[in-house]
Amino acid sequence: MSNFKLLTPLIVFLTPLFASAEKLTLDYKALLDLKCDTIPACLELLFSAAVTIAFPIAVIFILWSGFLFVSAGGNPEKIKTARTTLLWAIIGLTVIIGAWTLSVAFKDSFLEL
């Protein structure tokens, strides 16, 4: 019964994620065959792939930390674990989106070199 209580929220939260997964398009062939002409184009392709893969993972960890907060029941050790999980999920998401943003922002200046 305990496993059922743990799996039910995950199934409820992950079902819409998997249903919308078809909207996430990533050109794996272009990434693996390196169908890009310049280094900035390759970097942009690499960072967009990283964002496409890392964003749903970060959302899952944020939802998981919310579940940990709810299930902590006032236990300080469990609350600390939930805070740490949330903090690192947000840091990871910020790093990935920041790298992608910088690659897009400086793409034109790299092409001029």
Biopython code that builds the backbone (N, CA, C, O; Angstrom):
import numpy as np
from Bio.PDB.StructureBuilder import StructureBuilder

atoms = [
    (1, "MET", "N", (0.821, -1.194, 0.000)),
    (1, "MET", "CA", (0.000, 0.000, 0.000)),
    (1, "MET", "C", (0.864, 1.256, 0.000)),
    (1, "MET", "O", (0.477, 2.278, -0.568)),
    (2, "SER", "N", (2.034, 1.185, 0.634)),
    (2, "SER", "CA", (2.909, 2.341, 0.703)),
    (2, "SER", "C", (3.446, 2.704, -0.682)),
    (2, "SER", "O", (3.542, 3.884, -1.019)),
    (3, "ASN", "N", (3.793, 1.707, -1.479)),
    (3, "ASN", "CA", (4.282, 1.984, -2.836)),
    (3, "ASN", "C", (3.196, 2.627, -3.693)),
    (3, "ASN", "O", (3.480, 3.493, -4.521)),
    (4, "PHE", "N", (1.960, 2.203, -3.491)),
    (4, "PHE", "CA", (0.854, 2.784, -4.245)),
    (4, "PHE", "C", (0.705, 4.265, -3.928)),
    (4, "PHE", "O", (0.439, 5.066, -4.824)),
    (5, "LYS", "N", (0.873, 4.634, -2.666)),
    (5, "LYS", "CA", (0.765, 6.036, -2.274)),
    (5, "LYS", "C", (1.891, 6.869, -2.884)),
    (5, "LYS", "O", (1.693, 8.047, -3.182)),
    (6, "LEU", "N", (3.051, 6.280, -3.069)),
    (6, "LEU", "CA", (4.156, 6.997, -3.680)),
    (6, "LEU", "C", (3.997, 7.119, -5.188)),
    (6, "LEU", "O", (4.339, 8.153, -5.760)),
    (7, "LEU", "N", (3.491, 6.092, -5.833)),
    (7, "LEU", "CA", (3.394, 6.086, -7.285)),
    (7, "LEU", "C", (2.216, 6.892, -7.821)),
    (7, "LEU", "O", (2.286, 7.415, -8.933)),
    (8, "THR", "N", (1.152, 7.000, -7.060)),
    (8, "THR", "CA", (-0.035, 7.704, -7.542)),
    (8, "THR", "C", (0.249, 9.160, -7.900)),
    (8, "THR", "O", (-0.129, 9.581, -8.993)),
    (9, "PRO", "N", (0.902, 9.964, -7.032)),
    (9, "PRO", "CA", (1.183, 11.352, -7.433)),
    (9, "PRO", "C", (2.111, 11.433, -8.647)),
    (9, "PRO", "O", (1.948, 12.310, -9.496)),
    (10, "LEU", "N", (3.071, 10.532, -8.730)),
    (10, "LEU", "CA", (3.970, 10.552, -9.876)),
    (10, "LEU", "C", (3.225, 10.274, -11.175)),
    (10, "LEU", "O", (3.475, 10.923, -12.190)),
    (11, "ILE", "N", (2.320, 9.321, -11.144)),
    (11, "ILE", "CA", (1.545, 8.998, -12.342)),
    (11, "ILE", "C", (0.647, 10.173, -12.719)),
    (11, "ILE", "O", (0.511, 10.505, -13.896)),
    (12, "VAL", "N", (0.040, 10.796, -11.720)),
    (12, "VAL", "CA", (-0.858, 11.925, -11.987)),
    (12, "VAL", "C", (-0.090, 13.101, -12.591)),
    (12, "VAL", "O", (-0.576, 13.748, -13.518)),
    (13, "PHE", "N", (1.107, 13.380, -12.069)),
    (13, "PHE", "CA", (1.870, 14.515, -12.574)),
    (13, "PHE", "C", (2.597, 14.210, -13.880)),
    (13, "PHE", "O", (2.778, 15.107, -14.704)),
    (14, "LEU", "N", (3.013, 12.979, -14.083)),
    (14, "LEU", "CA", (3.794, 12.656, -15.271)),
    (14, "LEU", "C", (2.951, 12.359, -16.500)),
    (14, "LEU", "O", (3.455, 12.466, -17.618)),
    (15, "THR", "N", (1.700, 11.994, -16.335)),
    (15, "THR", "CA", (0.857, 11.673, -17.484)),
    (15, "THR", "C", (0.726, 12.864, -18.438)),
    (15, "THR", "O", (0.877, 12.671, -19.644)),
    (16, "PRO", "N", (0.452, 14.087, -17.962)),
    (16, "PRO", "CA", (0.399, 15.202, -18.912)),
    (16, "PRO", "C", (1.748, 15.489, -19.569)),
    (16, "PRO", "O", (1.805, 15.927, -20.718)),
    (17, "LEU", "N", (2.833, 15.238, -18.831)),
    (17, "LEU", "CA", (4.158, 15.458, -19.394)),
    (17, "LEU", "C", (4.406, 14.522, -20.564)),
    (17, "LEU", "O", (4.911, 14.946, -21.603)),
    (18, "PHE", "N", (4.055, 13.251, -20.404)),
    (18, "PHE", "CA", (4.244, 12.297, -21.496)),
    (18, "PHE", "C", (3.274, 12.571, -22.640)),
    (18, "PHE", "O", (3.602, 12.330, -23.802)),
    (19, "ALA", "N", (2.106, 13.063, -22.326)),
    (19, "ALA", "CA", (1.140, 13.372, -23.375)),
    (19, "ALA", "C", (1.610, 14.542, -24.224)),
    (19, "ALA", "O", (1.349, 14.585, -25.426)),
    (20, "SER", "N", (2.304, 15.492, -23.602)),
    (20, "SER", "CA", (2.793, 16.636, -24.361)),
    (20, "SER", "C", (4.198, 16.414, -24.896)),
    (20, "SER", "O", (4.772, 17.321, -25.498)),
    (21, "ALA", "N", (4.764, 15.238, -24.696)),
    (21, "ALA", "CA", (6.130, 14.971, -25.143)),
    (21, "ALA", "C", (6.253, 14.986, -26.656)),
    (21, "ALA", "O", (7.346, 15.210, -27.176)),
    (22, "GLU", "N", (5.166, 14.754, -27.375)),
    (22, "GLU", "CA", (5.253, 14.781, -28.824)),
    (22, "GLU", "C", (5.524, 16.182, -29.351)),
    (22, "GLU", "O", (5.969, 16.330, -30.489)),
    (23, "LYS", "N", (5.267, 17.210, -28.554)),
    (23, "LYS", "CA", (5.531, 18.582, -28.973)),
    (23, "LYS", "C", (7.019, 18.909, -28.895)),
    (23, "LYS", "O", (7.487, 19.838, -29.553)),
    (24, "LEU", "N", (7.766, 18.145, -28.091)),
    (24, "LEU", "CA", (9.189, 18.384, -27.966)),
    (24, "LEU", "C", (9.887, 17.760, -29.163)),
    (24, "LEU", "O", (10.020, 16.540, -29.251)),
    (25, "THR", "N", (10.325, 18.593, -30.069)),
    (25, "THR", "CA", (10.973, 18.069, -31.255)),
    (25, "THR", "C", (12.462, 18.360, -31.180)),
    (25, "THR", "O", (12.883, 19.467, -30.846)),
    (26, "LEU", "N", (13.225, 17.373, -31.489)),
    (26, "LEU", "CA", (14.667, 17.488, -31.475)),
    (26, "LEU", "C", (15.187, 16.743, -32.685)),
    (26, "LEU", "O", (14.857, 15.575, -32.891)),
    (27, "ASP", "N", (15.980, 17.397, -33.469)),
    (27, "ASP", "CA", (16.508, 16.799, -34.683)),
    (27, "ASP", "C", (17.776, 16.015, -34.323)),
    (27, "ASP", "O", (18.889, 16.529, -34.431)),
    (28, "TYR", "N", (17.585, 14.761, -33.894)),
    (28, "TYR", "CA", (18.711, 13.929, -33.489)),
    (28, "TYR", "C", (19.657, 13.653, -34.646)),
    (28, "TYR", "O", (20.872, 13.593, -34.460)),
    (29, "LYS", "N", (19.102, 13.486, -35.836)),
    (29, "LYS", "CA", (19.948, 13.190, -36.988)),
    (29, "LYS", "C", (20.894, 14.348, -37.266)),
    (29, "LYS", "O", (22.077, 14.136, -37.535)),
    (30, "ALA", "N", (20.382, 15.568, -37.204)),
    (30, "ALA", "CA", (21.237, 16.730, -37.427)),
    (30, "ALA", "C", (22.278, 16.852, -36.325)),
    (30, "ALA", "O", (23.409, 17.264, -36.580)),
    (31, "LEU", "N", (21.904, 16.498, -35.112)),
    (31, "LEU", "CA", (22.843, 16.594, -34.000)),
    (31, "LEU", "C", (23.922, 15.529, -34.106)),
    (31, "LEU", "O", (25.098, 15.823, -33.892)),
    (32, "LEU", "N", (23.550, 14.305, -34.430)),
    (32, "LEU", "CA", (24.520, 13.218, -34.491)),
    (32, "LEU", "C", (25.370, 13.257, -35.756)),
    (32, "LEU", "O", (26.541, 12.876, -35.728)),
    (33, "ASP", "N", (24.795, 13.712, -36.862)),
    (33, "ASP", "CA", (25.556, 13.806, -38.106)),
    (33, "ASP", "C", (26.297, 15.132, -38.222)),
    (33, "ASP", "O", (27.024, 15.356, -39.190)),
    (34, "LEU", "N", (26.116, 16.004, -37.247)),
    (34, "LEU", "CA", (26.713, 17.333, -37.239)),
    (34, "LEU", "C", (26.421, 18.072, -38.535)),
    (34, "LEU", "O", (27.327, 18.527, -39.233)),
    (35, "LYS", "N", (25.141, 18.178, -38.837)),
    (35, "LYS", "CA", (24.692, 18.906, -40.023)),
    (35, "LYS", "C", (24.642, 20.403, -39.732)),
    (35, "LYS", "O", (23.596, 21.038, -39.864)),
    (36, "CYS", "N", (25.765, 20.946, -39.342)),
    (36, "CYS", "CA", (25.841, 22.378, -39.112)),
    (36, "CYS", "C", (27.126, 22.884, -39.762)),
    (36, "CYS", "O", (28.140, 22.187, -39.792)),
    (37, "ASP", "N", (27.065, 24.095, -40.275)),
    (37, "ASP", "CA", (28.167, 24.632, -41.053)),
    (37, "ASP", "C", (29.235, 25.305, -40.203)),
    (37, "ASP", "O", (30.421, 25.249, -40.528)),
    (38, "THR", "N", (28.815, 25.938, -39.119)),
    (38, "THR", "CA", (29.747, 26.702, -38.303)),
    (38, "THR", "C", (29.716, 26.212, -36.865)),
    (38, "THR", "O", (28.797, 25.507, -36.449)),
    (39, "ILE", "N", (30.732, 26.598, -36.122)),
    (39, "ILE", "CA", (30.796, 26.217, -34.703)),
    (39, "ILE", "C", (29.634, 26.830, -33.925)),
    (39, "ILE", "O", (29.042, 26.131, -33.104)),
    (40, "PRO", "N", (29.276, 28.097, -34.136)),
    (40, "PRO", "CA", (28.115, 28.638, -33.411)),
    (40, "PRO", "C", (26.819, 27.891, -33.716)),
    (40, "PRO", "O", (25.978, 27.719, -32.834)),
    (41, "ALA", "N", (26.657, 27.450, -34.958)),
    (41, "ALA", "CA", (25.449, 26.690, -35.290)),
    (41, "ALA", "C", (25.448, 25.347, -34.573)),
    (41, "ALA", "O", (24.402, 24.879, -34.123)),
    (42, "CYS", "N", (26.614, 24.732, -34.468)),
    (42, "CYS", "CA", (26.711, 23.459, -33.732)),
    (42, "CYS", "C", (26.443, 23.661, -32.245)),
    (42, "CYS", "O", (25.766, 22.851, -31.612)),
    (43, "LEU", "N", (26.980, 24.753, -31.691)),
    (43, "LEU", "CA", (26.737, 25.039, -30.276)),
    (43, "LEU", "C", (25.269, 25.323, -30.011)),
    (43, "LEU", "O", (24.718, 24.877, -29.005)),
    (44, "GLU", "N", (24.637, 26.062, -30.910)),
    (44, "GLU", "CA", (23.211, 26.350, -30.732)),
    (44, "GLU", "C", (22.399, 25.064, -30.795)),
    (44, "GLU", "O", (21.457, 24.884, -30.023)),
    (45, "LEU", "N", (22.761, 24.165, -31.716)),
    (45, "LEU", "CA", (22.072, 22.883, -31.817)),
    (45, "LEU", "C", (22.282, 22.046, -30.561)),
    (45, "LEU", "O", (21.352, 21.400, -30.078)),
    (46, "LEU", "N", (23.498, 22.056, -30.036)),
    (46, "LEU", "CA", (23.809, 21.299, -28.827)),
    (46, "LEU", "C", (23.058, 21.850, -27.623)),
    (46, "LEU", "O", (22.490, 21.085, -26.844)),
    (47, "PHE", "N", (23.051, 23.184, -27.460)),
    (47, "PHE", "CA", (22.367, 23.782, -26.312)),
    (47, "PHE", "C", (20.851, 23.626, -26.405)),
    (47, "PHE", "O", (20.187, 23.439, -25.385)),
    (48, "SER", "N", (20.301, 23.702, -27.605)),
    (48, "SER", "CA", (18.859, 23.507, -27.727)),
    (48, "SER", "C", (18.487, 22.060, -27.399)),
    (48, "SER", "O", (17.422, 21.802, -26.839)),
    (49, "ALA", "N", (19.363, 21.120, -27.748)),
    (49, "ALA", "CA", (19.120, 19.729, -27.371)),
    (49, "ALA", "C", (19.207, 19.553, -25.863)),
    (49, "ALA", "O", (18.410, 18.824, -25.273)),
    (50, "ALA", "N", (20.174, 20.222, -25.236)),
    (50, "ALA", "CA", (20.314, 20.132, -23.779)),
    (50, "ALA", "C", (19.097, 20.711, -23.072)),
    (50, "ALA", "O", (18.627, 20.150, -22.082)),
    (51, "VAL", "N", (18.580, 21.839, -23.578)),
    (51, "VAL", "CA", (17.390, 22.442, -22.969)),
    (51, "VAL", "C", (16.186, 21.530, -23.155)),
    (51, "VAL", "O", (15.386, 21.363, -22.235)),
    (52, "THR", "N", (16.050, 20.936, -24.343)),
    (52, "THR", "CA", (14.921, 20.060, -24.616)),
    (52, "THR", "C", (14.926, 18.838, -23.707)),
    (52, "THR", "O", (13.869, 18.354, -23.303)),
    (53, "ILE", "N", (16.100, 18.348, -23.389)),
    (53, "ILE", "CA", (16.200, 17.164, -22.530)),
    (53, "ILE", "C", (16.141, 17.546, -21.047)),
    (53, "ILE", "O", (15.483, 16.867, -20.258)),
    (54, "ALA", "N", (16.829, 18.634, -20.665)),
    (54, "ALA", "CA", (16.960, 18.976, -19.249)),
    (54, "ALA", "C", (15.716, 19.641, -18.661)),
    (54, "ALA", "O", (15.453, 19.499, -17.467)),
    (55, "PHE", "N", (14.954, 20.357, -19.468)),
    (55, "PHE", "CA", (13.796, 21.068, -18.924)),
    (55, "PHE", "C", (12.759, 20.124, -18.324)),
    (55, "PHE", "O", (12.324, 20.359, -17.197)),
    (56, "PRO", "N", (12.339, 19.063, -19.024)),
    (56, "PRO", "CA", (11.377, 18.144, -18.384)),
    (56, "PRO", "C", (11.953, 17.447, -17.149)),
    (56, "PRO", "O", (11.227, 17.176, -16.192)),
    (57, "ILE", "N", (13.243, 17.162, -17.170)),
    (57, "ILE", "CA", (13.863, 16.535, -15.996)),
    (57, "ILE", "C", (13.830, 17.485, -14.805)),
    (57, "ILE", "O", (13.543, 17.064, -13.684)),
    (58, "ALA", "N", (14.122, 18.766, -15.038)),
    (58, "ALA", "CA", (14.077, 19.749, -13.952)),
    (58, "ALA", "C", (12.663, 19.919, -13.419)),
    (58, "ALA", "O", (12.466, 20.056, -12.212)),
    (59, "VAL", "N", (11.680, 19.910, -14.307)),
    (59, "VAL", "CA", (10.286, 20.015, -13.867)),
    (59, "VAL", "C", (9.908, 18.810, -13.001)),
    (59, "VAL", "O", (9.211, 18.962, -11.998)),
    (60, "ILE", "N", (10.359, 17.630, -13.382)),
    (60, "ILE", "CA", (10.087, 16.430, -12.579)),
    (60, "ILE", "C", (10.708, 16.566, -11.192)),
    (60, "ILE", "O", (10.074, 16.219, -10.196)),
    (61, "PHE", "N", (11.949, 17.069, -11.115)),
    (61, "PHE", "CA", (12.584, 17.236, -9.812)),
    (61, "PHE", "C", (11.913, 18.314, -8.977)),
    (61, "PHE", "O", (11.852, 18.189, -7.754)),
    (62, "ILE", "N", (11.409, 19.366, -9.603)),
    (62, "ILE", "CA", (10.681, 20.392, -8.858)),
    (62, "ILE", "C", (9.381, 19.811, -8.302)),
    (62, "ILE", "O", (9.021, 20.070, -7.154)),
    (63, "LEU", "N", (8.681, 19.027, -9.119)),
    (63, "LEU", "CA", (7.464, 18.372, -8.626)),
    (63, "LEU", "C", (7.784, 17.378, -7.514)),
    (63, "LEU", "O", (7.040, 17.263, -6.539)),
    (64, "TRP", "N", (8.887, 16.666, -7.666)),
    (64, "TRP", "CA", (9.296, 15.701, -6.639)),
    (64, "TRP", "C", (9.613, 16.420, -5.322)),
    (64, "TRP", "O", (9.249, 15.936, -4.251)),
    (65, "SER", "N", (10.288, 17.571, -5.398)),
    (65, "SER", "CA", (10.588, 18.294, -4.165)),
    (65, "SER", "C", (9.304, 18.813, -3.516)),
    (65, "SER", "O", (9.209, 18.863, -2.289)),
    (66, "GLY", "N", (8.314, 19.199, -4.329)),
    (66, "GLY", "CA", (7.019, 19.579, -3.767)),
    (66, "GLY", "C", (6.363, 18.428, -3.035)),
    (66, "GLY", "O", (5.785, 18.604, -1.963)),
    (67, "PHE", "N", (6.461, 17.233, -3.632)),
    (67, "PHE", "CA", (5.933, 16.045, -2.969)),
    (67, "PHE", "C", (6.690, 15.776, -1.673)),
    (67, "PHE", "O", (6.089, 15.374, -0.676)),
    (68, "LEU", "N", (8.004, 15.995, -1.680)),
    (68, "LEU", "CA", (8.790, 15.792, -0.458)),
    (68, "LEU", "C", (8.396, 16.784, 0.629)),
    (68, "LEU", "O", (8.348, 16.429, 1.806)),
    (69, "PHE", "N", (8.112, 18.033, 0.238)),
    (69, "PHE", "CA", (7.644, 19.021, 1.214)),
    (69, "PHE", "C", (6.325, 18.589, 1.842)),
    (69, "PHE", "O", (6.144, 18.677, 3.057)),
    (70, "VAL", "N", (5.414, 18.127, 1.009)),
    (70, "VAL", "CA", (4.095, 17.734, 1.516)),
    (70, "VAL", "C", (4.198, 16.508, 2.414)),
    (70, "VAL", "O", (3.529, 16.426, 3.444)),
    (71, "SER", "N", (5.037, 15.558, 2.021)),
    (71, "SER", "CA", (5.132, 14.313, 2.787)),
    (71, "SER", "C", (6.075, 14.424, 3.982)),
    (71, "SER", "O", (6.205, 13.463, 4.740)),
    (72, "ALA", "N", (6.737, 15.565, 4.176)),
    (72, "ALA", "CA", (7.686, 15.707, 5.287)),
    (72, "ALA", "C", (6.993, 15.630, 6.641)),
    (72, "ALA", "O", (7.548, 15.081, 7.592)),
    (73, "GLY", "N", (5.804, 16.168, 6.732)),
    (73, "GLY", "CA", (5.056, 16.081, 7.981)),
    (73, "GLY", "C", (5.732, 16.779, 9.151)),
    (73, "GLY", "O", (5.564, 16.352, 10.294)),
    (74, "GLY", "N", (6.479, 17.826, 8.903)),
    (74, "GLY", "CA", (7.124, 18.562, 9.986)),
    (74, "GLY", "C", (8.482, 18.024, 10.378)),
    (74, "GLY", "O", (9.130, 18.588, 11.260)),
    (75, "ASN", "N", (8.932, 16.950, 9.752)),
    (75, "ASN", "CA", (10.244, 16.382, 10.056)),
    (75, "ASN", "C", (11.319, 17.294, 9.468)),
    (75, "ASN", "O", (11.377, 17.467, 8.251)),
    (76, "PRO", "N", (12.179, 17.884, 10.319)),
    (76, "PRO", "CA", (13.173, 18.841, 9.824)),
    (76, "PRO", "C", (14.158, 18.240, 8.821)),
    (76, "PRO", "O", (14.596, 18.921, 7.893)),
    (77, "GLU", "N", (14.502, 16.981, 9.005)),
    (77, "GLU", "CA", (15.455, 16.335, 8.089)),
    (77, "GLU", "C", (14.845, 16.154, 6.696)),
    (77, "GLU", "O", (15.525, 16.358, 5.690)),
    (78, "LYS", "N", (13.587, 15.777, 6.636)),
    (78, "LYS", "CA", (12.915, 15.618, 5.345)),
    (78, "LYS", "C", (12.682, 16.968, 4.669)),
    (78, "LYS", "O", (12.761, 17.068, 3.444)),
    (79, "ILE", "N", (12.398, 17.994, 5.449)),
    (79, "ILE", "CA", (12.225, 19.340, 4.890)),
    (79, "ILE", "C", (13.549, 19.833, 4.314)),
    (79, "ILE", "O", (13.569, 20.475, 3.265)),
    (80, "LYS", "N", (14.652, 19.536, 4.995)),
    (80, "LYS", "CA", (15.969, 19.924, 4.496)),
    (80, "LYS", "C", (16.272, 19.213, 3.173)),
    (80, "LYS", "O", (16.824, 19.821, 2.256)),
    (81, "THR", "N", (15.915, 17.935, 3.070)),
    (81, "THR", "CA", (16.109, 17.194, 1.824)),
    (81, "THR", "C", (15.267, 17.793, 0.699)),
    (81, "THR", "O", (15.738, 17.917, -0.431)),
    (82, "ALA", "N", (14.035, 18.161, 1.002)),
    (82, "ALA", "CA", (13.156, 18.764, -0.002)),
    (82, "ALA", "C", (13.701, 20.113, -0.469)),
    (82, "ALA", "O", (13.662, 20.420, -1.661)),
    (83, "ARG", "N", (14.201, 20.908, 0.452)),
    (83, "ARG", "CA", (14.779, 22.216, 0.082)),
    (83, "ARG", "C", (16.007, 22.039, -0.797)),
    (83, "ARG", "O", (16.183, 22.760, -1.779)),
    (84, "THR", "N", (16.852, 21.084, -0.444)),
    (84, "THR", "CA", (18.053, 20.834, -1.232)),
    (84, "THR", "C", (17.691, 20.368, -2.641)),
    (84, "THR", "O", (18.301, 20.808, -3.615)),
    (85, "THR", "N", (16.709, 19.488, -2.752)),
    (85, "THR", "CA", (16.269, 19.011, -4.057)),
    (85, "THR", "C", (15.725, 20.155, -4.900)),
    (85, "THR", "O", (16.044, 20.259, -6.085)),
    (86, "LEU", "N", (14.916, 21.007, -4.306)),
    (86, "LEU", "CA", (14.358, 22.155, -5.022)),
    (86, "LEU", "C", (15.457, 23.128, -5.441)),
    (86, "LEU", "O", (15.453, 23.624, -6.568)),
    (87, "LEU", "N", (16.390, 23.398, -4.542)),
    (87, "LEU", "CA", (17.476, 24.325, -4.844)),
    (87, "LEU", "C", (18.302, 23.848, -6.034)),
    (87, "LEU", "O", (18.571, 24.626, -6.949)),
    (88, "TRP", "N", (18.707, 22.579, -6.032)),
    (88, "TRP", "CA", (19.554, 22.077, -7.115)),
    (88, "TRP", "C", (18.793, 21.920, -8.425)),
    (88, "TRP", "O", (19.384, 22.036, -9.498)),
    (89, "ALA", "N", (17.505, 21.662, -8.355)),
    (89, "ALA", "CA", (16.701, 21.602, -9.578)),
    (89, "ALA", "C", (16.622, 22.977, -10.224)),
    (89, "ALA", "O", (16.745, 23.101, -11.443)),
    (90, "ILE", "N", (16.420, 24.000, -9.420)),
    (90, "ILE", "CA", (16.342, 25.363, -9.943)),
    (90, "ILE", "C", (17.709, 25.829, -10.448)),
    (90, "ILE", "O", (17.790, 26.489, -11.483)),
    (91, "ILE", "N", (18.776, 25.494, -9.731)),
    (91, "ILE", "CA", (20.124, 25.864, -10.182)),
    (91, "ILE", "C", (20.443, 25.193, -11.520)),
    (91, "ILE", "O", (20.961, 25.842, -12.429)),
    (92, "GLY", "N", (20.143, 23.915, -11.643)),
    (92, "GLY", "CA", (20.396, 23.208, -12.895)),
    (92, "GLY", "C", (19.608, 23.792, -14.050)),
    (92, "GLY", "O", (20.144, 23.973, -15.143)),
    (93, "LEU", "N", (18.349, 24.086, -13.817)),
    (93, "LEU", "CA", (17.506, 24.686, -14.856)),
    (93, "LEU", "C", (18.025, 26.062, -15.250)),
    (93, "LEU", "O", (18.024, 26.405, -16.432)),
    (94, "THR", "N", (18.463, 26.845, -14.290)),
    (94, "THR", "CA", (19.000, 28.174, -14.568)),
    (94, "THR", "C", (20.286, 28.088, -15.392)),
    (94, "THR", "O", (20.474, 28.870, -16.324)),
    (95, "VAL", "N", (21.153, 27.164, -15.065)),
    (95, "VAL", "CA", (22.413, 27.014, -15.808)),
    (95, "VAL", "C", (22.145, 26.609, -17.249)),
    (95, "VAL", "O", (22.734, 27.170, -18.173)),
    (96, "ILE", "N", (21.263, 25.640, -17.444)),
    (96, "ILE", "CA", (20.972, 25.168, -18.798)),
    (96, "ILE", "C", (20.322, 26.274, -19.637)),
    (96, "ILE", "O", (20.733, 26.507, -20.773)),
    (97, "ILE", "N", (19.325, 26.944, -19.095)),
    (97, "ILE", "CA", (18.648, 28.005, -19.845)),
    (97, "ILE", "C", (19.587, 29.194, -20.059)),
    (97, "ILE", "O", (19.542, 29.835, -21.109)),
    (98, "GLY", "N", (20.427, 29.489, -19.084)),
    (98, "GLY", "CA", (21.395, 30.581, -19.248)),
    (98, "GLY", "C", (22.410, 30.296, -20.344)),
    (98, "GLY", "O", (22.741, 31.183, -21.132)),
    (99, "ALA", "N", (22.907, 29.064, -20.400)),
    (99, "ALA", "CA", (23.857, 28.702, -21.453)),
    (99, "ALA", "C", (23.208, 28.778, -22.823)),
    (99, "ALA", "O", (23.820, 29.253, -23.780)),
    (100, "TRP", "N", (21.976, 28.314, -22.919)),
    (100, "TRP", "CA", (21.268, 28.374, -24.199)),
    (100, "TRP", "C", (21.018, 29.828, -24.606)),
    (100, "TRP", "O", (21.185, 30.187, -25.771)),
    (101, "THR", "N", (20.618, 30.660, -23.644)),
    (101, "THR", "CA", (20.358, 32.065, -23.925)),
    (101, "THR", "C", (21.622, 32.772, -24.397)),
    (101, "THR", "O", (21.578, 33.553, -25.348)),
    (102, "LEU", "N", (22.747, 32.504, -23.740)),
    (102, "LEU", "CA", (24.003, 33.128, -24.155)),
    (102, "LEU", "C", (24.429, 32.660, -25.546)),
    (102, "LEU", "O", (24.944, 33.450, -26.338)),
    (103, "SER", "N", (24.219, 31.397, -25.839)),
    (103, "SER", "CA", (24.610, 30.907, -27.167)),
    (103, "SER", "C", (23.768, 31.552, -28.260)),
    (103, "SER", "O", (24.283, 31.849, -29.338)),
    (104, "VAL", "N", (22.492, 31.771, -28.003)),
    (104, "VAL", "CA", (21.634, 32.423, -28.988)),
    (104, "VAL", "C", (21.976, 33.914, -29.085)),
    (104, "VAL", "O", (21.987, 34.477, -30.179)),
    (105, "ALA", "N", (22.253, 34.548, -27.953)),
    (105, "ALA", "CA", (22.521, 35.980, -27.945)),
    (105, "ALA", "C", (23.834, 36.325, -28.657)),
    (105, "ALA", "O", (23.919, 37.340, -29.349)),
    (106, "PHE", "N", (24.852, 35.482, -28.488)),
    (106, "PHE", "CA", (26.147, 35.771, -29.072)),
    (106, "PHE", "C", (26.413, 35.060, -30.386)),
    (106, "PHE", "O", (27.534, 35.091, -30.896)),
    (107, "LYS", "N", (25.399, 34.426, -30.934)),
    (107, "LYS", "CA", (25.578, 33.681, -32.178)),
    (107, "LYS", "C", (26.040, 34.597, -33.309)),
    (107, "LYS", "O", (26.967, 34.250, -34.041)),
    (108, "ASP", "N", (25.419, 35.740, -33.460)),
    (108, "ASP", "CA", (25.781, 36.653, -34.539)),
    (108, "ASP", "C", (27.202, 37.215, -34.377)),
    (108, "ASP", "O", (27.917, 37.382, -35.364)),
    (109, "SER", "N", (27.606, 37.503, -33.144)),
    (109, "SER", "CA", (28.944, 38.035, -32.950)),
    (109, "SER", "C", (30.005, 36.967, -33.205)),
    (109, "SER", "O", (31.115, 37.298, -33.623)),
    (110, "PHE", "N", (29.688, 35.690, -32.961)),
    (110, "PHE", "CA", (30.630, 34.616, -33.272)),
    (110, "PHE", "C", (30.751, 34.408, -34.785)),
    (110, "PHE", "O", (31.813, 34.027, -35.278)),
    (111, "LEU", "N", (29.684, 34.653, -35.504)),
    (111, "LEU", "CA", (29.735, 34.495, -36.953)),
    (111, "LEU", "C", (30.624, 35.534, -37.615)),
    (111, "LEU", "O", (31.164, 35.286, -38.693)),
    (112, "GLU", "N", (30.786, 36.688, -36.989)),
    (112, "GLU", "CA", (31.619, 37.739, -37.536)),
    (112, "GLU", "C", (33.096, 37.463, -37.370)),
    (112, "GLU", "O", (33.904, 38.078, -38.065)),
    (113, "LEU", "N", (33.485, 36.566, -36.480)),
    (113, "LEU", "CA", (34.906, 36.275, -36.237)),
    (113, "LEU", "C", (35.543, 35.546, -37.379)),
    (113, "LEU", "O", (36.732, 35.232, -37.324)),
]
sb = StructureBuilder()
sb.init_structure("model")
sb.init_model(0)
sb.init_chain("A")
sb.init_seg("    ")
for serial, (resi, resn, name, xyz) in enumerate(atoms, 1):
    if name == "N":
        sb.init_residue(resn, " ", resi, " ")
    sb.init_atom(name, np.array(xyz, "f"), 0.0, 1.0, " ", f" {name:<3s}", serial, name[0])
structure = sb.get_structure()
